[in-house]
Amino acid sequence: MQPAIHVRDLRKTYDVPEREGGLKAAAASLVKRKTHQIKAVDGVTFDIAPGEVVGFLGPNGAGKTTTLKMLSGLLYPTSGEGVVLGFTPSRREKAFLRQIALVMGQRNQLLWDIPALDTFDLIRAIYRLPTDNFIKTRDELLDLLGVADLARKPVRNLSLGERMKMEIIGALLHTPGVLFLDEPTIGLDVTAQKKIREFVREYNRRTGATVLLTSHYMADVEALCKHVIVIHHGRILFDGDLSALVERFAAYKTIGVMLDDTSLDLSGYGEVTARESDKITLRVRKADAPRVTAQLLHDLSVNDLTVESPPIEDVIERVFASSSPLPSGESQGEGAEGGVLTL
Amino acid sequence: MKSWLDLYFTQARTAVAQQFQYRVGVLLWLVGMVVEPVIYLVVWSTIAAQQGGQVGGFTPGLFATYYIGWTLVRHMNITLTPFAWEQRIRQGDLSRELLRPLHPFHNDLGFFIGMKVIQMMVWVPIALVLSLAFQPTFNAQPWQYVCFVIALFTAFVMRFALTWALGLSTFWLTRPRAFFELYFTAELIFSGRLVPMSLMPEWVQTLSNVLPFKWAFGFQLELLVGKLTPEQTLFGFASQAFWFAIGLLVVALLWRAALRKYSAVGA
């Protein structure tokens, strides 16, 4: 099957001016300006199948947003290949722009001073949407996100969460086949985050749209994405199933032991991280987990026992911490299958 | 064609809705813009009175017609400022437009057409007050008034294309304001904004014929005061069409290169 998003060795380099402080350096920079290159995206390669919801993870400055901007046609790549739904984004063909949407959590796409309904109508005219279809889609989206009664308020009078919901509706009125979501839940309260997550899942289910999502909230990723791509310093560190990522990078397991007597000293089995009225939580090295579990069941009268992987945040943190920049030209991850990893 | 009309109409309506949010701001802004022509009007009316009632064929009444018309021409001519260009490119505001299947040129043009509706509504009472105070003379032919109204719009579209082309410099220059200032200063001298062109030295008048500025400003005002022949009027419209085409050509040639420079910072 042809991938919805196909990226090969995509790069974006910026020339950034630099100079020493002081008047002398300022004067010198008038004659000769020094620049240095920043590799925002340094040869990324991945494929995303049609209908997938993929988490694009990385710390600040990793290259996530730059990649999204290149794939949505906002930025011209320095080199490499990006193909979205068969189009080269940098050509910015109208047929391409009609099929994608980019929602940026920290950026307003709606007109600030007027009700969202007015911006929606402008979007209708720009995308040349048939009025009947437009009204049907708009009302469905407003209902799905529960903001129908807010659409007549000026956007500036909406809360952050309400605005983000309107932003998402504005981006989906033309029912894009590929949706780029850049931190769509940033700054939102837990309820609004959950609502948006459910909405994205529902939109994907109903339309079969491909979604590439960046988020600092692992709850977003866990709820929506089976497939994750981890980027750091502009390079892909991991491309594969979320479960494979956890399996590979979870350095330890958490064992919860339910006991009648929780005053027992279990430090000999592993690091005790919590002690409750009926439960002791231990942290043990992943490799030791089967042996420690068997030992606990053998030595103690255990009421119940759970073995869990660490929170995804911890796993991701470990991926970033254990990464080191590769020498230029060395190969990167080679696709989603099997979770190819380069460190 | 229908969808283009729908697009421009909707964009203009959106602009009207936005401007209505700032009624007092728009009013104060327009009142502020009246100060400049009123100063010119008072100065030239005084000079005319001292020189036996007229200067270069302009009586105080004709000066009043010229400078009251000036306020309308100026309002109709307003396009994107260099500050707006800096904002949209340096802050990444352009990204919103670039994600849509429509050249931002159309977006801006539709928006400014909408703005004119509001400006016109506020201009009418201001013009009435100025007319009561300065007693303009209306002695142009009916066809000249008709051409004046048409030229108001064609001049705006021409100036819009030229300043839009100029705005593209923002993709390459950190501070394009100096570039714009150069344009605006030349416009002040060669357009008839400062002084009716017929009162300027001969060489300025000759040069102004081959520059774009007069066709965005003085041309309409000379029609309003009845100083143009049908041939001169046709030449004026042809000049506007020529400079409009130049503006579009520059936009078409530079747009792709400009987008390659766009860094979508902050967006």
Chai-1 contact restraints between the chains, C-beta under 6 A:
chainA,res_idxA,chainB,res_idxB,connection_type,confidence,min_distance_angstrom,max_distance_angstrom,comment,restraint_id
A,K69,B,A264,contact,1.0,0.0,6.0,A-B,restraint_1
A,L74,B,S95,contact,1.0,0.0,6.0,A-B,restraint_2
A,L74,B,L98,contact,1.0,0.0,6.0,A-B,restraint_3
A,L74,B,A264,contact,1.0,0.0,6.0,A-B,restraint_4
A,L75,B,A264,contact,1.0,0.0,6.0,A-B,restraint_5
A,Y76,B,R260,contact,1.0,0.0,6.0,A-B,restraint_6
A,K94,B,P101,contact,1.0,0.0,6.0,A-B,restraint_7
A,L97,B,P101,contact,1.0,0.0,6.0,A-B,restraint_8
A,R98,B,P101,contact,1.0,0.0,6.0,A-B,restraint_9
A,L102,B,L99,contact,1.0,0.0,6.0,A-B,restraint_10
A,R107,B,A267,contact,1.0,0.0,6.0,A-B,restraint_11
A,Q109,B,R96,contact,1.0,0.0,6.0,A-B,restraint_12
A,D113,B,Q18,contact,1.0,0.0,6.0,A-B,restraint_13
A,D113,B,Q21,contact,1.0,0.0,6.0,A-B,restraint_14
A,I114,B,A17,contact,1.0,0.0,6.0,A-B,restraint_15
A,I114,B,Q18,contact,1.0,0.0,6.0,A-B,restraint_16
A,D118,B,T14,contact,1.0,0.0,6.0,A-B,restraint_17
A,D118,B,A17,contact,1.0,0.0,6.0,A-B,restraint_18
A,D121,B,T10,contact,1.0,0.0,6.0,A-B,restraint_19
A,L122,B,T10,contact,1.0,0.0,6.0,A-B,restraint_20
A,L122,B,T14,contact,1.0,0.0,6.0,A-B,restraint_21
A,A125,B,D6,contact,1.0,0.0,6.0,A-B,restraint_22
A,A125,B,L7,contact,1.0,0.0,6.0,A-B,restraint_23
A,A125,B,T10,contact,1.0,0.0,6.0,A-B,restraint_24
A,I126,B,R100,contact,1.0,0.0,6.0,A-B,restraint_25
A,I126,B,L102,contact,1.0,0.0,6.0,A-B,restraint_26
A,R128,B,S3,contact,1.0,0.0,6.0,A-B,restraint_27
